Amino acid sequence: MTPPSPSEQTALVDSAVRRSVKRLIPFLLLMYVIAFLDRSNVGFAKEELEVSIGLSAAAYAFGAGLFFVGYAVFEVPSNLIMHRVGARWWMARIMVTWGVVATAFMFVQGETMFYVLRFLLGVCEAGFFPGVLLYLTYWFPESRRAFATGLFQMGLPLANIVGGPLSGGLLELDGFGGLAGYQWLFMVEGLVAVVVGVIALFVLTDRPETARWMPAEEKAALAARLAEDDAARGETGGHLGWGKALLNPRVLYFALVCLCIQAAVYGLTFFLPTQVSAITGREVGFQVGLLTSIPWVCALVTIAVVPRFADRHRRHREVGAALLVLSGAGIAVSAVAQNALVAMLALCVAAVGFVTCQPLFWTLPTRYLSGAALAAGFGLINGLGNLGGFVAPNIRVWAEETFDSTTAGLFVLGGIAVLGAVLLLATKLMATAPQDEAAPVAATR
């Protein structure tokens, strides 16, 4: 049989990528939407929990952040297990267990139980996000990865677009069936994760080689292109095992950048319903839920467009840094705006910045690591980076109490976002070392 010409090979790869997008991305997107709902819906339940179980503002901030401690501790082991056993079973396990814990929040009685459940939720969900990022490297060549990652990360704004009205509406069921509004919220959104986790077993496929829904010639072309990408990463750098990847200065540096990004994300997300409530003078409920969707609609539009632009021009770090600066400015302006419309526009700019920069950021570690090292690297970067979700709510409350100002916390978060932009631009220095000019470092599989 005559091997395909270069143009035919490219056409086969393009077809395989389109097929993979249609088959995998919608379901991965659904999983991400549910994951983000279950980790952030405490923002809607905050006021009810304060009244029902006497949860203080400081206890809420500490408990909200504890999720990311459990998440960070188990992130790397989870990703390494997935690399060995495959995404299908491991992703299903993650979803079912986190759904059970998310549902258990309906029975929370006090601060201690709130802390324990938030920590356990992080433990159960650990590995989901970096696992999907790793999974995408099995299916999408480097030239299309920011596009695929951007489609997946549309789950963040979608979760908030859907989650705002849904969570607000569930809170308004307060008293129905003898349950409080926050109990309906945790029960419904937790059980959805369990159901989708079971369905994952029938939808996901571990690797292109085992995809029954892809023609053989497309499998071969896609596998060859992915192998070329791996070879390019390994041409000059030798091999880096996963253990050494955890101590690699580049990996730790990327984790610091990720922490700055996530601090901006969760410093705003965990308080957005109450912030919008204060801006509009309405109680947290369905209407406030609709209003909190507006910034995420804006982010959804930009995340569908900007990663393609960055892929085309190979300007991932520059565009990502500019977006982080915009995010920091938006967070700061939302703190001081006297007009409700200006404040909402500022929140839109903030969301556009920290949502859209993320798929651009996640293309950078793949230039330096692959295989088991990439699995460990993704896990560590995301695990340590997501500690920003622990730092952000606590530093916001600390700043507000220390400076006796309701705006001080937002100014600090805006500054962290700008710091992240500077650090992201500085990753360009990594490519100036002689051993990096030709290709990044690879790992043994």
C-alpha positions, 0 to 999 in steps of 0.5 A: 500500500502506497503511504500517504503524501505529506498533503494527504497526511495533513488532511488525515490529521485534520480530519482526525482532529475534527473527529476527536473534537466532536467526540470528546470535547463536548463531554469533557466540557460537561465534566468541567462545568459540573466540576466547577459548579461543585467546587464553587457553589459555596459562593451562593450558599455562603449567606444561608450557611452563615444563618443556618449553621453560624458559619463566620466570614473567616471560617467560610474563607478558610473552608472554601480554600481548604478544597485546594489543599486536598486538591494539591496534595493528591494532584500528582499521584492522581495524574500518574495513576491516570497515565498508567490506567487510562483516562476512561476509568480514572475520570469516571472514578473522580466524578463519582467520588466527588459527586458523593462528597458534594452531595454530602454538603447538604448535611453540613452541621458546623464549621468542622464538618464544613472544613472536612467536606471541603478538604475531601472534595479537593481530594476526590477531584484531584487530578481531574483538570490536569488529567484532562490537559494530559488527556488532550496531549494524547489526542491533539498535536501541539499545533492544535492544542491551544485550540482544543484546550480553549474549547475545554476551558470554555467550561469555566465560563459555561459553569458560571453562566449555567451555575448562576441561575441554577444555583440561585434558583435552587436556593429559592426552593428553601422550605420545599420538601422540608429542605433548606435552599442550600440543601437543594443546591448541594444535593442536585448539583452533587448527584448530577456529577455521580450520573455523568461519572457513570456515563463517562465509562461509555463515552471516553476512549483512552487513546486514538489507537483504541478508538473504534469511532476513528478510521484506521488511516486517521488513527495512523496519521494522528499517531504519527503526528503525535510521535513527531511532537514527542520526538521534537521535544526529545531531540536535544534534551535527553530524558527527564523522569517524573520524579525529577520533573517535580523538582525541575525549576521550570515546573515550579516556576510555572506553578507560581504563574498558575497560582497568580492566575488562580488567585485572581479566578477564585478571589473573585468567584467565591465572592462574586454573588455577594459582590453583585448583590451589593452592587445591585442591592438585590438579595442572592437568588435567581436574579443575582444569579442571572447577573453573575452570568454576564461576565462569564458570557463575555469570557465565553466569547473571547475564549472561543476566539483568542486561543485560535489567534494565539495558535496562528501567531505563536504568541501564547505568552504575550497575549496571555500576559496582556489578558492578565493585566486586563484582569488585574485592572478589571478587579481593581476598578470593580472595587472602586466603581460607584456606578453599578454599570461601570462595576459590572463592566469591570467584572466582565473585563476581569473575567475575560482576562483570567479565563482566556489567558488559561488555555494560552498558559497551559500550552507552555509546559508542553514545550518542555515536558512529555510522557510521565514527566508531563503527567507529574508536571501538569499535576504539580503545576495545577496542584500548587497553582490551585493553592491560589484558590486557598490563598485568595479568599483568605488574603482578601478577608485579611486585607479587608480586616487589616486595612478596615476597607472592603476594597483592599482585598480586591486591590491585592488580588488585582496586583497578584494578577499583574504579577502573574502577567510579569512572570508569564512574560518572563517564561520567554527567558527559558527559551534563551538557554542553548539547550532549549533553542531547538527543543524542550526536554522530554520524558520516558513514558 
